[in-house]
């Protein structure tokens, strides 16, 4: 076999001497350089003190267009705990993702001012005060026109978020989960306090008029609790069980989801037990035969172009996966949602202000 020519070797050697940060994609090169110039250490992927996706920490609401928020809520998880650590674990793994989307080339930090609000510091331990505290914070976000990416934390958190974001116009919903979370009181006669939990957020959101059930699609529903979700069917939500999902195929599900959501404001909520526990063991309620992590990403990417105003990733329980695999996948999927939020906002708004670090 002939040797490589000297001409080719010279070319390869010149390329080999080119620093990796001098990438051909000029926009990617520019954001990495800017982040470093402004104090973001993009070369150290072991720093546990960085913001989500290396976004700068800030609690100044007026400085943000998109807020990343940790909600370490754990009040009604019935089985395996540690969802209160979900935002911490996802934040640590998030520095492996971004700042450029691998396919779309979206750079959220170049489009808008993205900030990590940090984790909500709850003032009380009980459920209702925590729900009220989340609601009041997200009312401020909504009033300021801020889109939110929330990481939790039990799924109950999505109810007060929707209550705040959907007050002006009811939301549609893309919901990936093993459970439809539209349950009612477990015991007849239980009051509202007892019926608000991680199995009922969307029942309460519909009742409050902030979630339009006819513009909701629930994907991946399965398990013994499937009989508890009559409210979803009775109000017109499209419930796609995991079995139906596998029969339909992901492309058909995406097509149906887009028809159901239409042009109105949409919220994406992803409970990690919607993903098969083979991929996502760090869940409090592992249900086998679910949606794969890859198909979950396909569903998210299929939502590009919809009017997405908020998104969340719920119920990551890192203690149940010592390998970190689940937190890693969770961070990857949440970056997809951050890019969806940025792209959707860019369609609706011509206003632009880039994210800045240490300024």
Buried (B, 14 or more C-beta within 10 A) or exposed (E): EEEEEEEEEEEEEEEEEEEEEEBEEEEBBEBBEBBBEBEBEBEEEEEEEBBBBBBBBBEEBEBBBBBBBBBBBBBBBEEBBBBBBBBBBBBBBBBEBBBBBEEBEBBBBBBBBBBBBBBBEBEEEEBEEBBBBBBEBBBEBBEEEBBBBBBBBBBBBBBBBBBBBBBEEBBBBBBBBBBBBBBBBEEEEEEEEBBBBBBBBBBBBBEBEBBBBEBBBBBBBBBEBBEBBEBBEEBEBBBBBBEBBBEBEBEEBBEBBBEBBEEBBBBBBBBBBBBBBEBBBBBBBBBEBBBBBEBBBBBBBBBBEBBBBBBBBBBBBBBBBEEBBBBBBBBBBBBBBBBBBBBBBBEEEEEEEBBBBEE
